[in-house]
Amino acid sequence: MKRLAILTAGGDTPALNATIYGAVTRACQHKIEMYGIIKGFSGLLNPRVPHVHLNPLFTPIPELDPTRGGTILGASRDYVDVDDSEQIARIAERLHRLRIDGLICIGGDGTLNGMQALSDIVPTVLAPKTIDNDLGLNYRGEPDEWIRHAPHETVTDAIIKDGYPYTRKPSHHRFDLDQMVNYVTPGFATAVYVSASGVQRIRTTAESHRRIAIVEVMGRHSGYLALGAAYGQPDILLVPEHRLQIDMLVERIKEIYTLQKHCVIVCGEGIVDEHGQELGAEHASTDPAGNKILSGASEALRALLIQRLGDDYFTSKRRNESARAAIFTRKLGHTQRGGRPILFDRFYAAQLGGHAVDMLLRGMANAVAILQYTRQRGFFLSEAQANDFRDRWGYIHARLMHPSFYDPRSLRPSPVGIDYLLPIFNNALAPDDVEVLRTELFDPSHLTMPYHSVNVDIDKRIRYLSES
C-alpha cells in the first residue's frame, strides 16, 4: 500500500487527533502517504472530496497535535447508505482517482455500521472512539442474544432501529472481565474525568444551599459514563440499564437528606422508568442517525421528585422554600466531549491508530482495532472482524453496561463495576495533565490575544478533486 485515507465520523471526542496522530506516525514509518478526508463520510459524499495531505515528505503536519481535543479533519453524522449502489459506485470512483489503497474510519458503533458498504470497495478498518464506551462486547456471543420483532409490534424495553423493535433475551453466559471485547474506548477516560470533576464542583453548591442536585451525564443506552462519575462521589447513581424504582429512590433521597442536608444524584441521559420508557424521550424528533432526541432525563426526574417530595417535606426540614427551588439540575453536556485528552486516552488512541495502519498492511478489511485487558497481561492491542459485533440480521448494537457492574439496591457501582474501572483510572492522569492547567489556562496572553482556530490553518491545506 502506498496511500491511505483516514476520516473521523459521528460525534467528537477528546482523543480523535491522538488517533489520527498515531496512524500518521505509523504511516510515516512505512513510507505511506496519508490523506485526511474532511468532515467524515460527508467528505466522501462530496463530488470534490475535500482532503488534506497529513504527512508531506513523510512528516506529520504541525497542526496535528495529539493533545488537542476534537478533530482537525472535522466530523459529521452523515453515513453511506448500504443500499444505494449508485452512491457507493461514485465513492469508489472518487477514491480511485485519489489513488487510495485503504481507509481508516475513526468512530463508534454507528460508524462501524456505516462503513460496511465501503469495505466492499476498498480495504477499510475502524479505529474506535466514543465517550459512551459502547463499542464492543461484554462477551463473544452477546450479539446472538438480540431478538428482532415484527415492524410496528409493541414490545416492552425495545430499541427501535430501521423500524424494527429489538430486545435482548436473558443471558446464560458467565461474565468475566477478561472476556470483554474492546475493554475500553478512547474518549471515555477523559469524559469520566470531566464528569467526576463536574460532580465534585456541583457538590459544594448543593451542600452549601442544602439542596438536591441532579447531574445528567451522557450515555443514551449505556451507563458507563454514569458509572465512572462515581469517582466524583455522588450519593446516588442512576443508569439506563436498570429501571428506575421511584419509591426506593425517594426513600433513599430522604435518608441521605436527613443525614447531610443535601443530596447529589448522577443520572445517565437514557435512564428509564419502571415501564422501560426513557424519562427524557418526550419528543419524537430524531437526529441524523435515527435516534430519538432526548429532551432531558434530569428535568423529567426533577419533576417526579418535586411531585413525590412536595413542598411540605422541605418545610418540615425548616427550609423556607418550595420543592421546585430546592431541587436543581445541571447537564454536563458537551463539556464531556471536548478539551484536552488525558494521558490514558492520548496514549491508547495513538496506539490504536497505528494498529489500524498495521491491520491494513496485513491485508485485513472490515475489521476493528481493539484495546483488550486481562488481569495477567494488562492492556494490549488486538483486532476483531466487524461481523463479530453484528447480530444475525447484520446490525451492530451499542454495548450496554453489564448488569453486574451496578448494584440497584445501593444505587452505586458494584464490586465488579469497581474492578472494571480501576485498571483504566489508576494511572489515567499524567503530571503534564496537571501542569497544563497550571501554566496554560491563565496564560496572560489569553487576555489580549484572540483564539486562533486550527480550522484556519487546515483550510489552507485543503485540496479538492477536479470536476470530472
Summary of the structure (lengths in Angstrom):
residues: 468
radius of gyration: 23.1
end to end distance: 25.2
largest distance: 76.1
contacts: 1614
relative contact order: 0.17
helix: 39%
strand: 18%
